């Protein structure tokens, strides 16, 4: 049996080793290596694995051979390249899909973990590999002004370019493609399944669908042939060129404007705010239906200054009639709901009983927060016997921002007992 003195001597000997390991792992370099820009490098995939071997060529990327003499494809004007000679490493590619702008050596994966440089070509590791499929009410997305009452055939792959610390779908969004075994599904099969489920809408949701842009575009094109609508639920971090194509092929886009503060986006989401604002303005000018959601995280993005700044920006840039909703990341205790405004309900196949959420236009929300008009009156209460009722008890956007129940769970549960 070891003595107390012997135990203390042993502990004193290993303490410097443990402390040094802690310092190394907490350094920015290791942090970036394990979960940042080089995500996926530590546990590299076998280049001969089916995941890589069968991965199709991605779109929205460039490399030195592809760019040729056009340096602007990779370098921003602020770098001041004129007159400079730049030496490029062979096989490097730059992803142009989202604002993270990952520059990848051979074998590297992007911040989303879903796109990989394979032999100097960017390939999609998630094309045709959905890991979550569910039929939801469209209000759960939430869309309150687009075919209210319709069923949405919802799907997701793994991967997300953000690192939101409050993410409720982190098991999916922060996963790598190899973390889940999933059968491949062609775009045609996805649409056939949606038709079989009598879902008039196909929704790309749960993770950040931008990471499977090629798959989403192919599904949306096939869905259009079958008379189905396609909707995107996104963080809005995509670049202009891909978003322009999204707006052409998709019927509706919902953007999660997670806050109106640069520091909040950098520290809590691992991204920048400006690309999201640019995306909202671009969608507002397009043919696609736009809705904006502000997820309220108590103490982090619920200050009056931040909420009023967000409202003023949307009023000025997206217009006073842009539908907007505030959701709280904790459960709300009120059982009152409000019916969607200025909406035509979906009366075709796939209609579900859904009492909807409460949403108003940005101009109404602005006046409500400033106290010049009362909140929208409740239109009814959910029935506790209604199987489609959601445990998320919706309130007006203002009430959602200020009436969060203290001490309740931070993870939402959807109407069928799955995470929202």
Buried (B, 14 or more C-beta within 10 A) or exposed (E): EEEEEEEEEEEEEEEEEEEEEEEEEEEEEBEEBEBBBBBBBEEEBEEEEEBBEEBEEBBBBBBBEBBEEEBEBBBEEEEEBEEEEEEEEEBBBBBBBBBBBBBBBBBBBBBBBBBBBBEBBBBBBBBBBBBBBBBBBBBBBBBBBBBBBBBBBBBBBBBBBBBBEBBBBBBBBBBBBBEBEBEEBBBEBBBBBBBEBEBBBBBBBBBBBBBBBBBBBBBBEBBBEEEBBBBBBBBBBBBEEBBEBBBEBBBBBBBBBBBBBEEBBEEBBBBBBEBBBBBBEBBBEBEBBBBBBBBBBBEBBBBEEBBBBBBEBBBEBBBEEBBBBBBBBBBBEBBBBBBBBEBEBBEEEBBBEBBBBBBBBBBBBBBBBEEEEEBBEBBEEBEEEEEBBBBBBBBBBBBBBBEBBEEEEEBBBBBEEEBB
